[in-house]
Amino acid sequence: MRRPGLPDKDELASLVKDTYRSIKREVTAPVVSELWSTEFEALVLNLRGLTHSEATRTVESAVLEGHLLCENDLQRVIDACWKVPGHWNR
């Protein structure tokens, strides 16, 4: 069960897609996603417990590093979540 005010799984999936598309439109270098659906699902699940803005910043950071969203970003997301105070307790 999620805490009130935190995005649910569907909201996080939309957030990831919207953030990716926004970056892809705004940067001049090519931006590529190499995530399979299972990896995308894992990425979304690992964002649970973050606020909307925390999740957006985490995805932005992952995409902007190398202009690529890939399997390696799963660990980056987990690492970023550990840096958010209280994330795993939400």
Buried (B, 14 or more C-beta within 10 A) or exposed (E): EEEEEBBEEEBBBEBBBEBBEBBBEEEEEEBBBEBEEEBBEBBBEBBBBBBEEBBBBBBBEBBBEEBBBBEEBBEBBBEBBEEBEEBEEE
